[in-house]
């Protein structure tokens, strides 16, 4: 597992050997991970998602909606320089509560 951070310098002791800190430009990080053989990355966090979208590095999006309004946080989507189109693949409902929608990038 990787943690993308430009400020974190060391891991808590209980995560050493389980997690690796990576940093740098998003495109460089992406290329480095691909060179290491990683093909599918799970990207999370509003700012991180936006950074990957801005570089057009997202091929699939799975959005899970939970019916709780938190009122704070970083939005998943910010203004982008160009429009990115996605196609809806499927939507599933779990426990009559959570709604999970899957989209694939149209290139």
N, C-alpha and C positions, 0 to 999 in steps of 0.2 A: 504494500500500500504506500502511496506517495502523498505527501502534504506539500502543496504549492504555497510557498511563503517567501517573500523577500525580506522579512524582518525576523522570522524565527531562526535562531542560530543553533539551538540544541533541543533535543527531545526530552520529555519527562522520562525518567528512568524505566518506568513500566512499559514504554513503547519502543525502547531501543531494541533493534533487531527485528521489529515488526513493521516499522514505518520508516520511510526515508524522506528527508526534506529535499525538495527540488526548488530551484529558483531561476530567475532570468526571464528573458523575453518569451512570450507565449509560443511564438513560432519555433524558437530554438528548443524550448522544453518539449514541444510536440515532436519535433524531428528526432531529438535525443531518445525519447521514449519509443518511437517507432524503430529506431536503430537497435534498441535493446529487445525488440520483438513484441512489444505491446501493440495490439491492434485496436482494442476497445477500451476506452477510458471512461470512467464515471466522473463527470464534472459537476461540482456542486458549489453553491454559494453565489449570491447575486452578482458580485463584481467579477468573480472568476468566469461564470457563465457568459457574462457580457464580453469579457476579454476574448474568449474563444469564439463567440459569435462575430465579434468585430473583425476577427481574422478569417472568418468563414471556415472554421475548423470543426463545426458541429454537423454531423451527418444524420443524427437521430435525436429527437427530444422526447422524453417521457415526463409528463407533468402530472403530478398527483395532487389533487385538490382536497384539502381537509377543511371541513366547515367550521373553522375557528378563525376569527379575526384577531390578529396579533397587534395590528396598529403600528408596527415598527419594522425596521429591517431594510435591506437593500433590494430594490426591485430586480426581478430576473431579467427584464428587458428594458433597455435604454435606447436612445436614439442611435441608429446605425447609419453609416455612410451610404449603404445601398440596401435595397429590399432583399430579404432572404425568403424564399418560398419553401413551404413544407406541405406535404400531403398527409392527411389523416389516415392512419392505418387501422386503429381500433381504439375503443374505449371500454373499460371494464369498471364495474362498481363492486366494491368490497364492503361487506358488513352493512349494506344499505346506507353507507356513509361516505366512504372514500371514493373519489372518482379519478381513475388513472387513464390518461389519454396518451397515445403513442403516435408520433409524427416522424416522417422521413423527409430529408432534404431533397428537393427537386433541383437537379443541376442541369 
